[in-house]
Amino acid sequence: MFNKILIANRGEIACRVAASAHRLGVKSVAVYSEADANAKHVAVCDESVLIGPPPAKESYLRADKIIEAALATGAQAIHPGYGFLSENADFADACAEAGLVFIGPPASAIRAMGSKSAAKALMERAGVPLVPGYHGDIQDADFLREQADKIGYPVLLKASAGGGGKGMRIVDKSGEFKAALESCKREAINSFGDDKVLVEKYLTRPRHIEIQVFADSHGDCVYLFERDCSVQRRHQKVLEEAPAPGMTEERRRAMGEAAVAAAKAVGYVGAGTVEFIANQDGSFYFMEMNTRLQVEHPVTEMITGQDLVEWQLRVAFGGALPKRQNELAIHGHALEARIYAENPEKGFLPSIGTLRHVQTPPAVTFELGDGAEAGHPAAVRIDSGVRAGDAISPFYDPMVAKLIVWGRDRDEALARMALALAEYQVVGLATNIAFLKRLVESQPFSRADLDTGLIERHQAALFPPARPAPLQVLGLAAARLLSAEQAQGADGPAPWAHASGWRMNSALQRALDFADEANSYAVRVGYSHAGWTVGLGEGTVAMTLVARDGGQLTIKLDGATVRGTVVLAADMFHVFTGGAHYMLAYSNPLAHAGEAEAEGGRLTAPMPGKIVALLVEPGNTVEKGAPLLIMEAMKMEHTIAAPASGTVEELLYAVGDQVADGDQLLVFTALGQAD
């Protein structure tokens, strides 16, 4: 086995690889950018090397610096993780030329499957069914639109070298084709350095099912069953599960054997995934092959009991596959939820900031490779590359963690996932945790009515209107504030320094003003010897603080016990109770006296990024919703649209300019606001 490997990646996958390496007695070397100097993956590895500034193109995508770091530290092999250089054939060749083992497939296999167009041609020759489409080299816009017209709308534009939902657009009619093509090509060149696209028929209500394959250098190849990755947003996976609901043994075998045949056709070695689009009737079509380990590999590990990273290391060292096909079996059901720093209510817009508070559900120890044949114990697993106090930056993917659960069947796994999400607390930036919980508990997902359009089709149920905060939540926030005030004044030398609310001839009455997206709340508080009274509107109830340990509180409210966690971030009270997260802004009149600003005609950047296209000129009159400019952030394009009908007065940035979060992008005068 290797003595030392370098991990050419960051985040949770780097932590994951380091853990498996350590179990085998293999030392690990981390590489990091200046933005990741204090990152978790740097801390868990045995050594670390700085390779450049924050932008990936100047650090994690610098093959020369990574190879130089491996040679300088005495590493014998490089594990690329997923993303960045993991599917870069030139990097695999460069590793070999430097005398380093690339822990992945041969460069020839990466090249064969790295181009979606070439891979589809290969599969066509092998007799694997393909979705109707154009996969050729001609990239003229008029020609591609003609192909789309022949295929019939809707069509899917897809970056040939792409992955992870980048460089993909659904086009519903011919008149929208060229604009979508331009946007797709821009995103493709920025993400993969290649703007070649293919055009395919967009199937309605398809399922996304993929087969995990593994091959060694001795000619053996197995499939470790399937994963259903149908639930997606922006063509990126949100929930994954294994095995796929409703999968018959005959169909599993047919898809598995097709995937193995595809791997053998290119002389594959290592871990790979063959992805299929499946119709509701059970028919399936080859989509692409990912020549790397994938984000969702833990669900396969959970149902098979195998450590796939350990398999990678053993195979890369020249060993045989640890198991043969007849030795592999499915045990139970596993689900993975990708917890992202993003705002689902705002189109899943990525969020950046510092993780000021993180409390994860209790993880049940899950030792891969042990006890699979006897059946797994209840299991909750968290793969994460960040900790409380770390920042989610604009430079990389905004994943916070992967939450993986195992159950004896799908119903048990669903229940365990819902409970784990209810216990997951994050403060400091927006996350999709509440959305994931609604999704897992939704009727279509719970009954396995799955397809890639599930989220869009059930918008009303998955994005319900904000509800007013109940009195229990307001009571917890009030108790946190009042108890903190008492603690601050408890040691004061004079009675007027105390915050107990004592009055000589009457009880103190005050109002605490909270607000959320749904309402504002004037909470009436009365002080008494026994505690407080709180009320909204007409009613008033007694409230006492039973216990407080940091942000964890237990109160009695009208005789009922209420428990929760309240985290303060500036003037925002984050209340976690009953499996829900409530955010209450506290209006402190002393702290914010005199603060007011009216900003008319101002359109600002939703996050740090780069201007990639200007769609209007000064003096243009536009309708409400018209696209004004496009900026790229977190590897995704975001269109800034007109908030109302009006006139563009001035453009403040040019194409290629970097902008900071909150920067004014242009001057806009809405109709009726002009002097």
C-alpha positions as CSV (number, residue, x, y, z in Angstrom):
1,M,0.0,0.0,0.0
2,F,1.1,3.6,-0.5
3,N,2.9,5.3,2.4
4,K,1.6,8.8,1.5
5,I,-1.0,10.3,-0.9
6,L,-1.7,13.9,-1.8
7,I,-5.4,14.9,-2.0
8,A,-5.9,17.4,-4.9
9,N,-9.2,18.7,-3.6
10,R,-10.9,20.5,-0.7
11,G,-14.0,20.3,1.5
12,E,-15.8,17.2,2.6
13,I,-14.3,14.9,-0.1
14,A,-10.7,15.8,1.0
15,C,-11.8,15.0,4.6
16,R,-13.4,11.8,3.5
17,V,-10.3,10.6,1.6
18,A,-8.0,11.4,4.5
19,A,-10.2,9.3,6.9
20,S,-10.1,6.2,4.7
21,A,-6.3,6.7,4.1
22,H,-5.7,6.9,7.8
23,R,-7.7,3.7,8.4
24,L,-5.2,2.0,6.0
25,G,-2.2,3.6,7.7
26,V,-1.6,5.9,4.8
27,K,-0.5,9.5,5.5
28,S,-2.3,12.3,3.7
29,V,-1.2,15.7,2.3
30,A,-3.6,18.5,1.8
31,V,-3.3,21.3,-0.7
32,Y,-5.1,24.6,0.0
33,S,-5.7,28.0,-1.4
34,E,-5.2,31.2,0.6
35,A,-9.0,31.2,1.3
36,D,-8.7,27.7,2.8
37,A,-5.7,28.2,5.1
38,N,-7.8,27.3,8.2
39,A,-10.1,24.8,6.5
40,K,-11.1,21.5,8.0
41,H,-9.4,19.4,5.3
42,V,-6.1,21.1,6.1
43,A,-6.5,20.3,9.8
44,V,-7.3,16.6,9.3
45,C,-4.4,15.8,6.9
46,D,-0.9,15.0,8.1
47,E,0.7,17.7,6.0
48,S,-0.5,20.6,4.0
49,V,0.9,22.8,1.1
50,L,-0.3,26.3,0.0
51,I,-0.8,26.3,-3.8
52,G,-2.2,29.7,-4.6
53,P,-4.8,32.5,-4.3
54,P,-8.5,31.8,-3.7
55,P,-9.7,31.5,-7.4
56,A,-9.7,27.9,-8.4
57,K,-8.0,28.7,-11.7
58,E,-5.0,29.9,-9.7
59,S,-4.9,27.1,-7.1
60,Y,-7.0,23.9,-7.2
61,L,-6.9,23.8,-11.1
62,R,-3.1,24.4,-11.2
63,A,-1.9,20.9,-12.1
64,D,1.7,22.0,-12.1
65,K,1.6,23.3,-8.5
66,I,-0.2,20.2,-7.3
67,I,2.3,17.8,-8.8
68,E,5.1,20.0,-7.4
69,A,3.6,19.7,-3.9
70,A,3.2,15.9,-4.2
71,L,6.9,15.5,-5.2
72,A,8.1,17.9,-2.5
73,T,6.3,16.1,0.2
74,G,7.2,12.6,-1.0
75,A,3.7,11.5,-1.9
76,Q,3.5,8.5,-4.1
77,A,0.0,9.1,-5.5
78,I,-2.6,11.8,-6.0
79,H,-6.3,11.4,-5.2
80,P,-8.3,14.0,-7.2
81,G,-11.6,13.7,-5.3
82,Y,-14.4,14.9,-7.4
83,G,-14.6,18.2,-9.3
84,F,-11.6,20.3,-10.2
85,L,-9.0,18.1,-11.9
86,S,-10.7,14.7,-11.2
87,E,-11.8,14.1,-14.8
88,N,-8.9,15.9,-16.5
89,A,-7.0,13.5,-18.8
90,D,-4.0,15.8,-19.2
91,F,-3.6,15.9,-15.4
92,A,-3.7,12.1,-15.3
93,D,-1.0,12.0,-17.9
94,A,1.1,14.6,-16.1
95,C,0.9,12.5,-12.9
96,A,2.2,9.5,-14.7
97,E,5.0,11.5,-16.3
98,A,6.1,12.7,-12.9
99,G,6.1,9.2,-11.5
100,L,3.0,9.6,-9.5
101,V,0.0,7.3,-9.4
102,F,-3.3,9.0,-10.4
103,I,-6.0,7.4,-8.2
104,G,-8.5,7.2,-10.9
105,P,-9.0,5.7,-14.4
106,P,-6.4,5.8,-17.2
107,A,-6.3,9.0,-19.2
108,S,-7.5,7.1,-22.2
109,A,-10.8,6.2,-20.4
110,I,-11.2,9.8,-19.2
111,R,-10.8,11.1,-22.7
112,A,-13.2,8.5,-24.1
113,M,-15.9,9.3,-21.6
114,G,-15.0,12.9,-20.8
115,S,-16.7,14.2,-23.9
116,K,-20.5,13.6,-23.7
117,S,-20.6,13.6,-27.5
118,A,-17.8,11.0,-27.9
119,A,-19.2,8.9,-25.1
120,K,-22.6,8.8,-26.8
121,A,-21.0,7.8,-30.1
122,L,-19.2,5.0,-28.3
123,M,-22.4,3.8,-26.6
124,E,-24.2,3.9,-29.9
125,R,-21.6,1.5,-31.4
126,A,-22.0,-0.7,-28.4
127,G,-25.8,-0.9,-28.9
128,V,-26.7,1.0,-25.7
129,P,-30.0,3.0,-26.3
130,L,-29.5,6.8,-26.6
131,V,-31.8,9.7,-26.2
132,P,-32.6,11.3,-29.6
133,G,-30.2,14.2,-30.2
134,Y,-27.3,15.8,-32.0
135,H,-23.8,14.9,-30.5
136,G,-21.6,16.1,-33.4
137,D,-18.8,18.6,-33.7
138,I,-20.6,21.3,-35.7
139,Q,-21.3,24.2,-33.3
140,D,-22.7,26.9,-35.6
141,A,-25.7,28.4,-33.8
142,D,-28.0,28.3,-36.8
143,F,-27.1,24.6,-37.5
144,L,-27.7,23.7,-33.9
145,R,-31.1,25.4,-33.9
146,E,-32.0,23.5,-37.0
147,Q,-31.1,20.2,-35.2
148,A,-33.3,21.3,-32.3
149,D,-36.2,22.1,-34.6
150,K,-35.9,18.6,-36.1
151,I,-35.7,16.9,-32.7
152,G,-38.7,18.7,-31.5
153,Y,-39.1,20.9,-28.4
154,P,-38.5,20.9,-25.6
155,V,-34.8,20.2,-26.0
156,L,-31.9,20.2,-23.6
157,L,-28.7,22.0,-24.3
158,K,-25.8,20.4,-22.4
159,A,-22.1,21.3,-22.2
160,S,-20.2,18.4,-23.8
161,A,-17.4,18.5,-21.2
162,G,-19.8,19.4,-18.4
163,G,-21.2,18.0,-15.2
164,G,-22.8,19.0,-11.9
165,G,-25.7,20.8,-13.7
166,K,-23.3,23.5,-15.1
167,G,-23.8,24.5,-18.8
168,M,-27.3,23.1,-19.1
169,R,-30.4,24.8,-20.5
170,I,-34.0,23.6,-21.3
171,V,-35.3,25.3,-24.4
172,D,-39.1,25.3,-25.0
173,K,-39.3,26.9,-28.4
174,S,-37.2,27.8,-31.4
175,G,-37.3,31.6,-30.7
176,E,-35.6,31.1,-27.3
177,F,-32.8,28.8,-28.7
178,K,-30.0,31.3,-29.5
179,A,-30.2,33.2,-26.2
180,A,-30.1,29.9,-24.3
181,L,-27.2,28.7,-26.4
182,E,-25.1,31.8,-25.7
183,S,-25.8,31.5,-22.0
184,C,-25.0,27.8,-22.0
185,K,-21.7,28.3,-23.8
186,R,-20.6,31.1,-21.5
187,E,-21.2,28.9,-18.4
188,A,-19.5,26.0,-20.1
189,I,-16.3,27.9,-21.0
190,N,-16.1,29.3,-17.5
191,S,-16.7,26.0,-15.8
192,F,-14.8,23.6,-18.0
193,G,-12.8,25.6,-20.5
194,D,-14.8,24.1,-23.4
195,D,-17.9,25.6,-24.8
196,K,-18.9,22.7,-27.1
197,V,-22.6,21.6,-26.5
198,L,-24.9,18.9,-27.6
199,V,-28.6,19.0,-28.2
200,E,-31.0,16.3,-26.9
201,K,-34.7,15.7,-26.7
202,Y,-35.8,16.7,-23.2
203,L,-37.9,13.9,-21.8
204,T,-40.9,14.7,-19.6
205,R,-41.0,13.2,-16.2
206,P,-37.8,11.2,-16.5
207,R,-35.9,9.6,-13.6
208,H,-32.2,9.9,-13.2
209,I,-30.7,6.5,-12.2
210,E,-27.0,5.8,-12.1
211,I,-25.0,2.7,-11.7
212,Q,-21.8,2.6,-9.5
213,V,-19.1,0.5,-11.3
214,F,-15.7,-0.5,-10.1
215,A,-12.9,-2.1,-12.2
216,D,-9.4,-3.2,-11.4
217,S,-6.2,-3.5,-13.5
218,H,-6.7,-7.3,-13.7
219,G,-9.7,-7.1,-16.0
220,D,-12.4,-7.5,-13.4
221,C,-15.4,-5.1,-13.1
222,V,-18.4,-5.1,-10.9
223,Y,-21.5,-2.9,-10.4
224,L,-22.5,-1.9,-6.8
225,F,-26.1,-1.4,-7.8
226,E,-28.0,1.8,-8.5
227,R,-28.7,5.2,-7.0
228,D,-31.8,7.2,-7.8
229,C,-30.9,10.9,-8.2
230,S,-34.1,12.2,-9.7
231,V,-34.8,15.0,-7.2
232,Q,-32.9,18.0,-8.6
233,R,-32.9,21.7,-8.8
234,R,-31.0,23.6,-11.5
235,H,-30.1,20.2,-12.9
236,Q,-28.1,19.5,-9.7
237,K,-29.0,16.7,-7.4
238,V,-30.7,17.5,-4.0
239,L,-31.6,14.1,-2.6
240,E,-30.1,10.7,-3.5
241,E,-31.1,7.2,-2.5
242,A,-30.1,3.6,-2.9
243,P,-31.6,1.3,-4.0
244,A,-33.9,3.0,-6.5
245,P,-37.5,2.7,-5.5
246,G,-39.5,0.3,-7.7
247,M,-36.4,-1.2,-9.3
248,T,-37.0,-4.8,-10.4
249,E,-34.2,-7.4,-10.2
250,E,-34.3,-7.8,-14.0
251,R,-34.0,-4.1,-14.7
252,R,-31.2,-3.8,-12.1
253,R,-29.3,-6.5,-13.7
254,A,-29.8,-5.1,-17.2
255,M,-28.6,-1.7,-16.2
256,G,-25.8,-3.0,-14.2
257,E,-24.5,-5.2,-17.0
258,A,-24.8,-2.4,-19.5
259,A,-22.8,-0.2,-17.2
260,V,-20.1,-2.8,-16.8
261,A,-19.9,-3.3,-20.5
262,A,-19.5,0.5,-21.0
263,A,-16.6,0.5,-18.5
264,K,-14.9,-2.5,-20.1
265,A,-15.2,-0.9,-23.5
266,V,-12.8,1.9,-22.5
267,G,-10.4,-0.2,-20.4
268,Y,-11.7,1.4,-17.2
269,V,-9.9,1.1,-13.9
270,G,-11.2,2.5,-10.5
271,A,-14.5,4.0,-9.4
272,G,-17.0,5.3,-12.0
273,T,-20.6,6.0,-12.5
274,V,-22.7,5.3,-15.6
275,E,-25.8,7.6,-15.6
276,F,-29.1,6.8,-17.3
277,I,-32.3,8.6,-18.0
278,A,-35.2,6.3,-17.3
279,N,-38.8,6.6,-18.4
280,Q,-41.6,5.9,-16.1
281,D,-42.3,2.7,-18.1
282,G,-38.9,1.3,-17.2
283,S,-37.1,2.0,-20.5
284,F,-33.7,3.7,-20.0
285,Y,-31.2,5.6,-22.1
286,F,-27.5,6.2,-21.6
287,M,-26.7,9.8,-20.5
288,E,-23.1,10.0,-19.6
289,M,-20.3,8.4,-17.6
290,N,-18.6,10.2,-14.7
291,T,-15.0,8.9,-14.5
292,R,-14.6,9.6,-10.8
293,L,-16.1,9.0,-7.4
294,Q,-19.3,11.0,-7.0
295,V,-20.8,13.2,-4.3
296,E,-23.5,10.6,-3.6
297,H,-21.3,7.6,-3.2
298,P,-22.1,7.3,0.6
299,V,-25.6,5.9,-0.1
300,T,-23.9,3.0,-2.0
301,E,-21.5,2.5,0.9
302,M,-24.3,2.4,3.4
303,I,-26.3,-0.3,1.5
304,T,-23.3,-2.4,0.7
305,G,-21.1,-1.9,3.7
306,Q,-18.1,-1.2,1.5
307,D,-15.6,1.7,1.8
308,L,-15.3,2.9,-1.8
309,V,-12.4,5.2,-1.1
310,E,-10.5,2.3,0.3
311,W,-11.4,0.3,-2.8
312,Q,-9.9,3.2,-4.9
313,L,-6.6,3.1,-2.9
314,R,-6.3,-0.7,-3.1
315,V,-7.0,-0.8,-6.9
316,A,-4.7,2.1,-7.6
317,F,-1.9,0.3,-5.8
318,G,-2.4,-2.7,-8.2
319,G,-4.7,-4.8,-6.0
320,A,-7.7,-6.8,-7.1
321,L,-11.3,-5.8,-6.4
322,P,-12.1,-6.6,-2.7
323,K,-15.4,-8.3,-3.7
324,R,-16.7,-10.2,-6.7
325,Q,-20.2,-9.5,-8.2
326,N,-21.8,-12.5,-6.4
327,E,-20.4,-11.3,-3.1
328,L,-22.2,-8.0,-3.3
329,A,-25.7,-7.5,-1.9
330,I,-28.1,-4.8,-0.9
331,H,-28.8,-4.3,2.8
332,G,-31.6,-1.9,3.7
333,H,-32.1,1.6,2.3
334,A,-30.0,4.8,2.4
335,L,-30.8,8.5,1.7
336,E,-28.4,11.4,1.3
337,A,-29.4,15.1,1.6
338,R,-27.1,17.7,0.3
339,I,-27.1,20.6,2.8
340,Y,-26.2,23.8,0.9
341,A,-25.7,27.4,1.8
342,E,-28.5,28.7,-0.4
343,N,-31.9,30.2,-0.3
344,P,-34.5,28.0,-1.8
345,E,-37.2,30.7,-1.5
346,K,-35.1,32.9,-3.8
347,G,-34.5,30.5,-6.6
348,F,-31.8,28.5,-4.7
349,L,-29.5,31.5,-4.8
350,P,-26.2,30.6,-3.1
351,S,-25.5,32.2,0.2
352,I,-22.1,33.2,1.6
353,G,-21.1,34.0,5.2
354,T,-19.7,32.6,8.4
355,L,-21.1,29.5,10.1
356,R,-21.7,31.2,13.5
357,H,-23.6,28.2,15.0
358,V,-23.6,24.6,13.9
359,Q,-25.4,21.8,15.8
360,T,-25.6,18.5,14.0
361,P,-27.9,15.6,14.8
362,P,-26.2,12.8,16.8
363,A,-24.3,10.5,14.5
364,V,-24.6,6.8,15.1
365,T,-21.3,5.1,14.4
366,F,-21.3,3.4,11.0
367,E,-18.2,1.3,10.3
368,L,-17.9,0.6,6.6
369,G,-17.0,-3.0,5.9
370,D,-18.3,-4.3,9.2
371,G,-21.5,-6.1,9.8
372,A,-23.1,-5.8,6.4
373,E,-24.1,-9.4,6.2
374,A,-25.7,-9.3,9.6
375,G,-27.7,-6.1,8.8
376,H,-26.7,-2.5,9.8
377,P,-27.6,-0.8,13.0
378,A,-29.5,2.5,12.9
379,A,-27.1,4.9,11.2
380,V,-26.7,8.6,10.7
381,R,-23.6,9.8,9.0
382,I,-22.4,13.4,8.3
383,D,-19.7,14.2,5.8
384,S,-18.6,17.8,6.0
385,G,-15.7,19.9,5.2
386,V,-16.6,22.9,7.4
387,R,-17.0,23.6,11.1
388,A,-18.6,26.3,13.2
389,G,-16.6,29.5,12.7
390,D,-15.7,28.6,9.1
391,A,-16.8,30.7,6.2
392,I,-18.6,29.7,3.0
393,S,-16.8,31.8,0.4
394,P,-17.9,32.8,-3.1
395,F,-15.0,30.9,-4.7
396,Y,-16.2,27.3,-4.3
397,D,-19.3,25.1,-4.2
398,P,-21.5,26.2,-1.3
399,M,-22.0,22.8,0.2
400,V,-22.1,22.7,4.0
401,A,-22.5,18.9,4.5
402,K,-23.9,15.7,3.3
403,L,-26.4,14.1,5.7
404,I,-26.7,10.4,5.1
405,V,-29.1,8.0,6.9
406,W,-29.7,4.2,6.7
407,G,-32.8,2.3,7.5
408,R,-34.0,-1.3,7.3
409,D,-36.4,-0.1,4.6
410,R,-37.3,3.1,2.8
411,D,-39.9,4.1,5.3
412,E,-37.5,3.8,8.2
413,A,-34.8,5.8,6.3
414,L,-37.4,8.5,5.4
415,A,-38.4,8.9,9.1
416,R,-34.7,9.0,10.2
417,M,-33.9,11.6,7.6
418,A,-36.8,13.8,8.7
419,L,-35.7,13.6,12.3
420,A,-32.1,14.3,11.5
421,L,-33.0,17.4,9.4
422,A,-35.2,18.6,12.3
423,E,-32.1,18.4,14.6
424,Y,-29.7,20.1,12.2
425,Q,-29.1,23.7,13.2
426,V,-27.1,26.3,11.2
427,V,-26.9,30.1,11.8
428,G,-24.9,32.6,9.9
429,L,-26.2,32.1,6.3
430,A,-29.2,30.8,4.5
431,T,-29.5,27.0,4.1
432,N,-31.8,24.6,2.4
433,I,-32.4,22.5,5.6
434,A,-36.1,23.5,6.1
435,F,-36.7,22.9,2.4
436,L,-35.1,19.5,2.5
437,K,-37.3,18.5,5.4
438,R,-40.5,19.6,3.6
439,L,-39.2,17.7,0.5
440,V,-38.6,14.5,2.4
441,E,-42.0,14.7,4.1
442,S,-43.8,15.6,0.9
443,Q,-46.4,13.2,-0.5
444,P,-44.8,12.7,-3.9
445,F,-41.3,11.9,-2.4
446,S,-42.6,9.7,0.4
447,R,-44.6,7.6,-2.0
448,A,-41.7,7.5,-4.5
449,D,-43.5,9.4,-7.3
450,L,-40.1,10.5,-8.6
451,D,-38.8,12.4,-11.6
452,T,-36.4,15.2,-12.3
453,G,-39.3,17.8,-12.3
454,L,-40.6,16.9,-8.9
455,I,-39.6,20.2,-7.2
456,E,-40.9,22.4,-10.0
457,R,-44.2,20.4,-10.2
458,H,-44.9,20.7,-6.5
459,Q,-43.9,24.3,-6.0
460,A,-47.0,25.2,-3.9
461,A,-46.5,22.4,-1.4
462,L,-42.7,22.8,-1.2
463,F,-42.7,26.6,-0.9
464,P,-45.7,27.4,1.3
465,P,-46.3,31.0,2.4
466,A,-44.6,32.1,5.6
467,R,-46.7,31.5,8.7
468,P,-46.8,33.7,11.8
469,A,-44.5,32.7,14.6
470,P,-46.5,31.0,17.4
471,L,-46.4,32.3,21.0
472,Q,-44.1,29.5,22.0
473,V,-41.4,30.7,19.6
474,L,-41.9,34.4,20.7
475,G,-41.8,33.2,24.3
476,L,-38.4,31.5,23.8
477,A,-37.0,34.6,22.1
478,A,-38.3,36.8,24.9
479,A,-37.0,34.5,27.6
480,R,-33.5,34.5,26.0
481,L,-33.5,38.3,25.9
482,L,-34.9,38.8,29.4
483,S,-32.6,36.2,31.0
484,A,-29.6,37.7,29.3
485,E,-30.5,41.2,30.6
486,Q,-30.9,39.8,34.1
487,A,-27.5,38.1,33.9
488,Q,-25.8,41.2,32.7
489,G,-27.1,43.3,35.6
490,A,-27.0,40.7,38.3
491,D,-23.6,41.7,39.7
492,G,-24.1,45.5,39.5
493,P,-23.2,47.4,42.6
494,A,-26.3,49.5,42.7
495,P,-30.0,48.5,42.5
496,W,-30.6,50.6,39.3
497,A,-27.9,48.4,37.6
498,H,-30.2,45.3,38.0
499,A,-32.5,44.3,35.1
500,S,-35.1,42.4,37.2
501,G,-37.9,44.8,36.4
502,W,-38.4,45.8,40.1
503,R,-40.6,48.8,40.7
504,M,-41.6,50.2,44.1
505,N,-45.3,50.7,43.5
506,S,-46.2,48.8,40.3
507,A,-45.1,46.1,38.0
508,L,-42.9,46.9,35.0
509,Q,-44.6,46.6,31.6
510,R,-42.7,46.8,28.3
511,A,-43.0,45.8,24.7
512,L,-40.5,43.7,22.7
513,D,-40.7,44.3,19.0
514,F,-39.9,41.2,16.8
515,A,-40.5,40.7,13.1
516,D,-40.1,38.0,10.5
517,E,-41.0,37.7,6.8
518,A,-44.7,37.2,7.6
519,N,-45.5,39.6,10.4
520,S,-44.3,42.0,13.1
521,Y,-45.0,41.2,16.7
522,A,-45.3,43.5,19.7
523,V,-44.8,41.1,22.6
524,R,-46.1,42.6,25.8
525,V,-44.0,41.6,28.8
526,G,-44.9,42.0,32.4
527,Y,-42.5,41.5,35.3
528,S,-43.5,39.6,38.5
529,H,-41.8,37.9,41.4
530,A,-42.6,34.5,39.8
531,G,-41.2,35.4,36.4
532,W,-43.0,37.2,33.6
533,T,-46.2,37.4,31.7
534,V,-46.2,37.6,27.9
535,G,-49.0,38.3,25.5
536,L,-50.0,39.2,22.0
537,G,-53.2,40.9,21.2
538,E,-55.8,40.3,23.9
539,G,-54.4,37.3,25.7
540,T,-51.7,37.2,28.4
541,V,-50.1,34.1,29.9
542,A,-47.5,33.4,32.6
543,M,-44.0,32.5,31.6
544,T,-41.1,31.2,33.8
545,L,-37.6,30.2,32.8
546,V,-37.1,26.6,34.0
547,A,-33.5,26.1,32.7
548,R,-30.9,27.7,30.5
549,D,-27.7,26.3,29.3
550,G,-26.1,28.7,26.8
551,G,-28.7,29.0,24.1
552,Q,-30.7,26.0,25.1
553,L,-33.8,27.0,27.1
554,T,-36.7,25.3,28.8
555,I,-39.6,27.5,29.7
556,K,-43.1,27.1,31.2
557,L,-45.7,28.9,29.1
558,D,-49.2,28.9,30.5
559,G,-48.2,25.7,32.4
560,A,-46.9,23.9,29.3
561,T,-43.2,23.0,28.9
562,V,-41.5,24.4,25.8
563,R,-37.9,23.6,24.9
564,G,-35.7,25.1,22.2
565,T,-32.4,26.6,21.3
566,V,-32.1,30.4,20.7
567,V,-29.0,31.7,19.0
568,L,-28.3,35.4,18.7
569,A,-26.6,36.8,15.7
570,A,-26.5,40.7,15.8
571,D,-30.2,41.6,16.3
572,M,-31.5,38.4,14.8
573,F,-32.9,35.7,17.1
574,H,-32.7,32.2,15.6
575,V,-35.2,30.0,17.4
576,F,-35.0,26.2,16.9
577,T,-38.0,24.3,18.4
578,G,-40.3,21.6,17.3
579,G,-38.1,20.7,14.4
580,A,-38.4,24.1,12.8
581,H,-36.1,27.2,12.5
582,Y,-37.6,30.6,13.1
583,M,-35.7,33.9,12.4
584,L,-36.9,36.9,14.4
585,A,-35.5,40.3,13.9
586,Y,-35.4,42.3,17.2
587,S,-36.0,46.0,17.0
588,N,-33.8,47.6,19.6
589,P,-34.8,51.3,19.5
590,L,-31.6,52.4,21.4
591,A,-29.2,50.5,19.1
592,H,-30.7,51.7,15.9
593,A,-31.9,55.2,16.7
594,G,-31.6,57.5,13.6
595,E,-30.9,54.7,11.2
596,A,-32.9,55.1,8.0
597,E,-32.1,55.0,4.3
598,A,-34.1,55.2,1.2
599,E,-32.4,53.9,-1.9
600,G,-34.5,54.5,-5.1
601,G,-33.3,53.3,-8.4
602,R,-30.7,51.0,-7.0
603,L,-30.0,47.4,-8.2
604,T,-27.3,45.5,-6.3
605,A,-25.3,42.4,-6.6
606,P,-26.8,39.5,-4.6
607,M,-23.3,38.1,-3.9
608,P,-19.7,38.6,-5.0
609,G,-19.2,37.7,-8.7
610,K,-18.2,38.8,-12.2
611,I,-20.2,40.6,-14.8
612,V,-20.4,38.3,-17.9
613,A,-23.0,40.1,-20.1
614,L,-24.7,43.5,-20.4
615,L,-28.1,43.1,-22.0
616,V,-29.1,46.8,-22.1
617,E,-27.6,50.2,-22.7
618,P,-28.0,53.6,-21.0
619,G,-31.2,55.2,-22.1
620,N,-33.0,51.9,-22.8
621,T,-36.6,51.7,-21.6
622,V,-37.5,48.2,-20.4
623,E,-40.6,46.3,-19.1
624,K,-40.8,44.8,-15.6
625,G,-38.9,41.5,-15.5
626,A,-36.7,42.3,-18.5
627,P,-33.1,40.9,-18.2
628,L,-30.6,43.8,-17.6
629,L,-27.3,42.0,-17.1
630,I,-25.8,38.6,-16.2
631,M,-23.3,38.0,-13.5
632,E,-21.5,34.8,-12.6
633,A,-21.1,33.7,-9.0
634,M,-20.4,30.3,-7.5
635,K,-19.9,28.9,-11.0
636,M,-23.5,29.7,-11.9
637,E,-25.0,32.5,-14.0
638,H,-27.5,34.9,-12.4
639,T,-29.7,37.3,-14.4
640,I,-30.5,40.7,-12.8
641,A,-33.9,41.7,-14.0
642,A,-35.8,45.0,-14.0
643,P,-37.9,45.3,-10.8
644,A,-40.4,47.5,-12.6
645,S,-41.0,49.1,-16.0
646,G,-38.6,52.0,-16.4
647,T,-35.4,53.4,-17.8
648,V,-31.7,52.4,-17.5
649,E,-29.9,55.6,-16.6
650,E,-26.3,54.3,-16.2
651,L,-24.3,51.0,-16.2
652,L,-21.7,51.1,-13.4
653,Y,-19.6,48.1,-14.5
654,A,-18.3,46.5,-17.7
655,V,-18.1,42.9,-18.8
656,G,-15.4,41.1,-16.9
657,D,-15.5,43.4,-13.9
658,Q,-15.6,41.8,-10.4
659,V,-18.3,43.1,-8.0
660,A,-18.8,42.7,-4.3
661,D,-21.9,41.6,-2.5
662,G,-24.3,44.6,-2.3
663,D,-22.5,46.7,-5.0
664,Q,-24.8,48.9,-7.0
665,L,-24.7,47.5,-10.6
666,L,-26.7,50.2,-12.5
667,V,-28.8,53.2,-12.0
668,F,-32.5,52.6,-12.8
669,T,-35.5,54.9,-12.8
670,A,-38.9,53.2,-12.4
671,L,-41.8,54.5,-14.4
672,G,-43.4,57.3,-12.4
673,Q,-40.3,58.0,-10.3
674,A,-38.6,60.4,-12.7
675,D,-38.4,64.0,-11.7
